[in-house]
Amino acid sequence: MAQFLFRGLRLPNTTILSKTTTCCKCDKNIFKLVSNNPPFVLFLNKKFYSSQSEKIPAETLETKHALDSVDIFGENKDERRKEKEKAIKNLKIGFFFIGASLMMVLGTGLYVLMDDNYYKRDEDEKDIYPVRLFNRGRLAVGKFFESMRAPSYEKLLPDPLPYPYIQPPYTLIIEMTDLLVHPEWTYATGWRFKKRPNVDRFLEQVSQNYEIVVFTASNGFNVYPILDSLDKNNVIMYRLVKNATDYIDGHHVKNIDRINRDLSKVIMIDWDVNSVKLQRDNALVIPKWNGEDGDQQLIQLAEFLNVISASEVNDVREVLSYYKQFDHPLEVFKENQRKLLEMQEEQKQILGTLPINKARGSWKDKYLYGK
C-alpha cells in the first residue's frame, strides 16, 4: 500500500475509501482520503505524493534554512547575535575604563590623605590613624567645594590705565539683566531680550566720567552676544560674568574687594540686595525693570551719577550709605534736587545774586549726602 505524505497540514482522522485517484508525480493509483465527519470532504483539491516519487527540491531546503535563521520577531538571528556580541564587547571596554578611573581617583585620594602635609597641620596626633584619615578626607572635600564656589581669578580687572591714557575718576559696576535688558519668553519666539528705553543715552552720558563695567551672574555665552549688540559705541570697558562671583549661601555675590580699584570711587548699581551684600555701602539698589515701555529711570540714574562726578565726591560711600535706606533712592534724589532749586530761587530773590561757590558745599551736604 502506498504511503501518503502531505506538506503543511496534519492529517485528521480519515477513512480510506474504495475510490482511488492518481498520484500527481508517479501516476499510480492511490486511495483518496476523506473526513470521518461527512458531509465535509477534505483534501479534495490537495496534491498527494507517493513514497516512490518523494524528492525534496533544493529550493525547499534553502527556504527551510532561511526560515530557521529568522526569529519570532522577524529579524535575522545572525545579525542579532553579532549585535549582542558587539554590545558585550563595548560593555567590557566601558567597565575597564570605569575601573581604571576609580583606581586613579582612589590612588590620588590615598596619596593626598597620607602624604599631603596641608591636611596634616591641624590634626591631633592622639587620634587613631583611621580618624586622622577621615579628617583629612573631610578637609579635602571641603577644599574642593570651596574652590568650586570661588571666582576663577583673584584680580577681576587689570590695573588702571597709565599716563598718557585717560583713566576715568570713578568706576561704575552695573548689572545687565533687568537693568539694561529684560528677558522675555513666548511659545512663538522663545527667549528674547528687550532693550530698556534710553540705554544708549545713559551709556553715552555716564561714560564721560565713569569706567563702565558690566558685572552679572549670568553665563558668558549668553552675556557677550547681548552686550555686543547693545554696546555699539564700545563704551563698556569690561565685562564680568558668573565665574567672577562668589557663591555664598545659595547666591552669586559680587565681591568688589577683587576689583583692583579704589573702593572710595566705585559705585555698584543693582536691583538684588543679595548680590551686593558684601559691600553694601558701595551699592545703589534700585527697582528692577520688568519690560515696561516709557521707562525713564535710566535718565534719573544718569543725572544722579553725573551730580556725584561733578561734585568731585572724595568717597562715594558717604553718599550711597545715605540713599541705601530708601526703597526708591532715585525718587528721593529727585525730590532733593527740587528742594535745592527752590532754595536757589529764594536766595536769588533775597540777595539778587547767588554766591554759588560759597553755598555749594553746604547744599551738597544737605541734598546729596543727606546731611
C-alpha positions as CSV (number, residue, x, y, z in Angstrom):
1,M,0.0,0.0,0.0
2,A,1.3,3.3,-0.9
3,Q,2.2,5.8,1.8
4,F,0.9,9.3,1.7
5,L,2.8,12.5,2.6
6,F,1.2,15.9,2.8
7,R,3.2,19.0,3.4
8,G,1.9,21.9,5.5
9,L,-1.1,20.2,7.3
10,R,-1.6,17.4,9.8
11,L,-3.9,14.8,8.5
12,P,-7.1,14.5,10.6
13,N,-8.7,11.1,11.4
14,T,-9.6,9.8,8.0
15,T,-11.2,6.8,6.3
16,I,-9.8,5.2,3.2
17,L,-12.5,4.9,0.5
18,S,-12.6,2.4,-2.2
19,K,-12.5,5.1,-4.8
20,T,-8.9,5.8,-6.0
21,T,-7.2,8.7,-7.5
22,T,-3.9,9.1,-9.5
23,C,-0.7,10.4,-7.9
24,C,0.4,13.7,-9.5
25,K,4.0,12.6,-9.5
26,C,4.2,8.9,-10.4
27,D,0.8,8.4,-12.0
28,K,0.0,5.4,-9.7
29,N,-3.4,4.7,-8.3
30,I,-3.8,5.7,-4.7
31,F,-6.7,6.0,-2.4
32,K,-8.4,9.3,-1.7
33,L,-8.8,10.3,1.9
34,V,-12.0,11.8,3.2
35,S,-13.0,13.0,6.6
36,N,-14.8,10.9,9.2
37,N,-17.2,13.7,9.6
38,P,-19.2,14.0,6.4
39,P,-20.5,15.8,4.6
40,F,-17.2,17.8,4.8
41,V,-14.7,16.4,2.4
42,L,-11.1,17.5,3.0
43,F,-8.0,17.5,0.7
44,L,-10.0,17.1,-2.5
45,N,-8.0,19.9,-4.1
46,K,-4.7,19.0,-2.4
47,K,-1.8,17.3,-4.1
48,F,-0.6,14.0,-2.6
49,Y,2.7,12.3,-3.1
50,S,3.6,8.6,-3.1
51,S,6.6,7.3,-1.2
52,Q,8.1,6.2,-4.5
53,S,8.2,9.6,-6.0
54,E,9.3,11.5,-2.9
55,K,12.0,14.0,-3.8
56,I,12.8,17.2,-1.7
57,P,13.7,20.1,-4.1
58,A,16.8,22.2,-3.4
59,E,14.8,25.3,-3.1
60,T,12.8,23.7,-0.3
61,L,15.9,23.2,1.8
62,E,17.1,26.7,1.2
63,T,13.7,28.0,2.2
64,K,13.8,25.9,5.4
65,H,17.3,27.2,6.2
66,A,16.1,30.8,5.7
67,L,13.1,30.2,8.0
68,D,15.3,28.7,10.6
69,S,17.6,31.8,10.6
70,V,14.7,34.1,11.3
71,D,13.4,34.5,14.9
72,I,9.9,35.1,16.1
73,F,10.3,38.9,15.7
74,G,11.1,38.6,12.0
75,E,14.8,39.6,12.5
76,N,17.8,37.7,11.3
77,K,19.3,35.6,14.1
78,D,22.9,36.0,12.8
79,E,22.6,39.8,12.9
80,R,21.1,39.8,16.3
81,R,23.9,37.5,17.6
82,K,26.6,39.9,16.1
83,E,24.9,42.9,17.7
84,K,24.8,41.1,21.0
85,E,28.5,40.2,20.8
86,K,29.3,43.8,19.9
87,A,27.3,45.2,22.9
88,I,29.0,42.8,25.3
89,K,32.4,43.9,24.0
90,N,31.5,47.6,24.4
91,L,30.3,46.9,27.9
92,K,33.5,45.2,28.9
93,I,35.5,48.2,27.5
94,G,33.3,50.6,29.4
95,F,33.8,48.7,32.7
96,F,37.5,48.7,32.1
97,F,37.7,52.5,31.8
98,I,35.4,53.0,34.8
99,G,37.5,50.7,36.9
100,A,40.7,52.4,35.8
101,S,39.2,55.8,36.6
102,L,38.2,54.7,40.0
103,M,41.6,53.3,40.7
104,M,43.2,56.6,39.7
105,V,40.8,58.6,41.9
106,L,41.3,56.3,44.9
107,G,45.1,56.3,44.4
108,T,45.2,60.1,44.2
109,G,42.9,60.4,47.2
110,L,45.1,58.0,49.3
111,Y,48.2,59.9,48.3
112,V,46.6,63.2,49.4
113,L,45.3,61.8,52.7
114,M,48.5,60.0,53.6
115,D,51.3,62.3,52.3
116,D,50.0,65.8,51.8
117,N,51.2,68.0,54.7
118,Y,48.4,70.6,54.1
119,Y,45.8,68.2,55.6
120,K,48.1,67.1,58.5
121,R,48.7,70.5,60.0
122,D,45.6,70.7,62.2
123,E,45.2,67.0,63.2
124,D,45.6,65.6,66.6
125,E,48.4,63.2,67.0
126,K,46.5,61.4,69.7
127,D,43.7,60.3,67.3
128,I,43.9,56.9,65.8
129,Y,45.0,56.6,62.2
130,P,41.6,55.9,60.7
131,V,40.2,59.0,62.4
132,R,43.0,61.1,61.1
133,L,42.4,59.8,57.6
134,F,38.7,60.7,57.9
135,N,39.5,64.2,59.0
136,R,42.0,64.7,56.1
137,G,39.3,63.5,53.7
138,R,36.8,65.9,55.1
139,L,39.2,68.8,54.7
140,A,40.0,67.7,51.1
141,V,36.3,67.6,50.2
142,G,35.7,70.9,51.8
143,K,38.6,72.5,50.0
144,F,37.3,71.1,46.7
145,F,33.8,72.6,47.1
146,E,35.4,75.9,48.2
147,S,37.4,76.0,45.0
148,M,34.2,75.4,43.0
149,R,32.5,78.4,44.7
150,A,35.4,80.8,44.5
151,P,36.0,83.1,41.4
152,S,38.1,81.9,38.6
153,Y,40.7,84.6,39.3
154,E,41.6,86.8,42.2
155,K,42.1,90.2,40.3
156,L,38.9,90.9,38.4
157,L,40.1,94.0,36.5
158,P,43.5,94.9,35.1
159,D,45.5,97.8,36.6
160,P,44.2,101.3,35.8
161,L,45.3,102.9,32.6
162,P,48.7,104.6,32.9
163,Y,49.6,108.1,31.7
164,P,49.2,109.4,28.9
165,Y,46.0,107.4,28.7
166,I,42.9,108.8,30.5
167,Q,41.6,106.8,33.4
168,P,38.1,107.9,34.4
169,P,38.0,109.1,38.0
170,Y,35.1,106.8,39.0
171,T,34.2,103.2,38.3
172,L,30.6,102.1,37.7
173,I,29.7,98.5,38.1
174,I,26.2,97.8,36.7
175,E,24.0,94.7,36.4
176,M,22.8,93.8,32.9
177,T,19.7,91.7,33.5
178,D,16.6,93.7,34.4
179,L,18.5,96.9,34.4
180,L,19.8,97.3,30.8
181,V,17.8,94.5,29.2
182,H,14.8,92.3,30.2
183,P,14.5,88.6,29.2
184,E,11.1,87.6,27.7
185,W,9.9,84.1,26.6
186,T,7.0,83.1,24.4
187,Y,5.9,80.0,22.6
188,A,6.2,81.7,19.3
189,T,9.7,83.4,19.6
190,G,11.4,81.6,22.6
191,W,13.8,83.7,24.6
192,R,14.3,87.3,23.6
193,F,15.9,90.3,25.4
194,K,14.1,93.6,25.4
195,K,16.3,96.7,25.3
196,R,15.5,99.2,28.0
197,P,14.4,102.7,26.9
198,N,17.2,105.4,27.0
199,V,20.0,102.8,27.3
200,D,22.2,104.4,24.6
201,R,21.7,107.8,26.1
202,F,22.6,106.6,29.6
203,L,25.8,104.8,28.5
204,E,26.9,107.8,26.4
205,Q,26.4,110.3,29.3
206,V,27.9,108.2,32.0
207,S,31.0,107.0,30.0
208,Q,32.5,110.5,30.1
209,N,33.3,110.3,33.9
210,Y,33.0,106.6,34.7
211,E,34.8,103.4,33.8
212,I,31.8,101.3,33.0
213,V,31.9,97.6,34.0
214,V,29.0,95.2,33.4
215,F,29.0,92.6,36.2
216,T,26.3,89.9,36.1
217,A,25.7,86.4,37.4
218,S,24.7,85.1,34.0
219,N,26.8,82.8,31.9
220,G,29.2,84.4,29.4
221,F,27.9,82.6,26.3
222,N,24.6,84.5,26.9
223,V,26.0,87.8,28.0
224,Y,28.6,88.5,25.4
225,P,26.4,88.4,22.3
226,I,23.8,90.7,24.1
227,L,26.4,93.3,25.0
228,D,27.9,93.2,21.5
229,S,24.5,94.1,20.2
230,L,23.8,96.6,22.9
231,D,27.1,98.5,23.1
232,K,27.5,99.8,19.5
233,N,29.9,102.6,20.6
234,N,32.1,100.3,22.8
235,V,31.7,102.5,25.9
236,I,31.6,99.4,28.2
237,M,35.2,98.8,29.1
238,Y,35.0,95.4,30.9
239,R,32.6,92.5,31.3
240,L,32.4,90.2,34.3
241,V,30.2,87.2,34.3
242,K,29.2,84.3,36.6
243,N,32.7,82.8,37.1
244,A,33.8,86.1,38.7
245,T,31.2,85.9,41.5
246,D,31.5,84.4,45.0
247,Y,28.9,81.7,45.7
248,I,27.6,82.4,49.2
249,D,24.5,80.9,50.9
250,G,23.0,80.0,47.5
251,H,23.6,83.4,45.9
252,H,26.1,84.6,43.4
253,V,27.6,87.6,45.2
254,K,29.7,90.4,43.6
255,N,32.8,90.8,45.7
256,I,34.4,94.1,44.6
257,D,37.4,93.6,47.0
258,R,38.9,91.9,44.0
259,I,38.0,94.7,41.6
260,N,41.5,96.2,41.7
261,R,40.2,99.7,42.1
262,D,39.9,102.2,45.0
263,L,36.6,101.4,46.6
264,S,36.0,105.0,47.5
265,K,35.5,105.6,43.8
266,V,33.4,102.5,43.0
267,I,29.6,102.5,42.6
268,M,27.6,99.4,42.1
269,I,24.1,99.6,40.6
270,D,21.9,96.5,41.1
271,W,18.3,95.5,42.0
272,D,19.1,92.5,44.1
273,V,20.4,93.2,47.6
274,N,21.9,89.7,48.0
275,S,24.2,90.3,45.0
276,V,25.9,93.3,46.7
277,K,25.6,92.4,50.4
278,L,29.4,92.2,50.9
279,Q,29.9,95.9,50.1
280,R,26.5,97.4,50.7
281,D,27.9,100.9,51.2
282,N,29.2,100.9,47.6
283,A,25.9,99.9,46.2
284,L,22.8,101.8,45.0
285,V,19.9,99.3,44.9
286,I,17.1,100.4,42.6
287,P,13.9,98.7,41.5
288,K,14.2,96.2,38.7
289,W,12.8,96.9,35.2
290,N,10.1,94.4,34.1
291,G,9.9,95.5,30.5
292,E,7.6,98.5,30.7
293,D,7.6,100.9,27.8
294,G,8.1,104.6,28.6
295,D,10.5,103.9,31.5
296,Q,12.6,107.0,32.5
297,Q,14.6,105.6,35.4
298,L,17.9,105.4,33.4
299,I,17.7,109.2,32.8
300,Q,17.3,109.8,36.6
301,L,20.2,107.4,37.3
302,A,22.5,109.2,34.8
303,E,21.6,112.5,36.4
304,F,22.4,111.1,39.9
305,L,25.8,109.8,38.7
306,N,26.7,113.0,36.9
307,V,26.0,115.0,40.0
308,I,28.4,112.9,42.0
309,S,31.2,113.2,39.4
310,A,30.5,117.0,39.0
311,S,30.6,117.4,42.8
312,E,34.0,115.6,42.9
313,V,33.0,113.4,45.8
314,N,36.0,112.0,47.5
315,D,34.3,109.0,48.9
316,V,31.1,107.8,47.2
317,R,30.3,105.5,50.2
318,E,29.2,108.6,52.2
319,V,26.5,109.4,49.6
320,L,25.4,105.8,48.9
321,S,25.2,104.9,52.6
322,Y,22.6,107.7,53.0
323,Y,20.5,106.5,50.0
324,K,20.6,102.8,50.9
325,Q,17.8,103.4,53.5
326,F,15.3,104.2,50.8
327,D,13.4,101.7,48.6
328,H,13.3,104.2,45.7
329,P,16.6,106.2,46.1
330,L,16.3,108.0,42.7
331,E,12.9,109.4,43.7
332,V,14.4,110.7,46.9
333,F,17.3,112.2,44.9
334,K,14.9,113.9,42.5
335,E,13.0,115.4,45.5
336,N,16.2,116.7,47.0
337,Q,17.1,118.3,43.7
338,R,13.7,120.0,43.6
339,K,14.3,121.4,47.1
340,L,17.7,122.6,46.1
341,L,16.3,124.5,43.1
342,E,13.6,126.1,45.3
343,M,16.3,127.3,47.8
344,Q,18.3,128.7,45.0
345,E,15.4,130.7,43.7
346,E,14.7,132.1,47.2
347,Q,18.3,133.1,47.6
348,K,18.2,134.9,44.2
349,Q,15.1,136.8,45.2
350,I,16.6,137.9,48.5
351,L,20.1,138.7,47.5
352,G,19.7,139.3,43.8
353,T,22.7,137.1,43.0
354,L,23.5,133.6,44.3
355,P,27.0,133.1,45.7
356,I,27.2,129.6,44.2
357,N,30.8,128.9,45.3
358,K,30.2,129.7,48.9
359,A,26.9,127.9,49.2
360,R,27.7,124.9,47.1
361,G,29.3,122.8,49.8
362,S,26.5,123.2,52.3
363,W,23.8,122.4,49.7
364,K,25.7,119.4,48.5
365,D,26.0,118.1,52.0
366,K,22.3,118.6,52.6
367,Y,20.7,117.4,49.4
368,L,23.3,114.9,48.1
369,Y,24.8,113.4,51.2
370,G,21.6,113.7,53.2
371,K,23.3,115.7,56.0
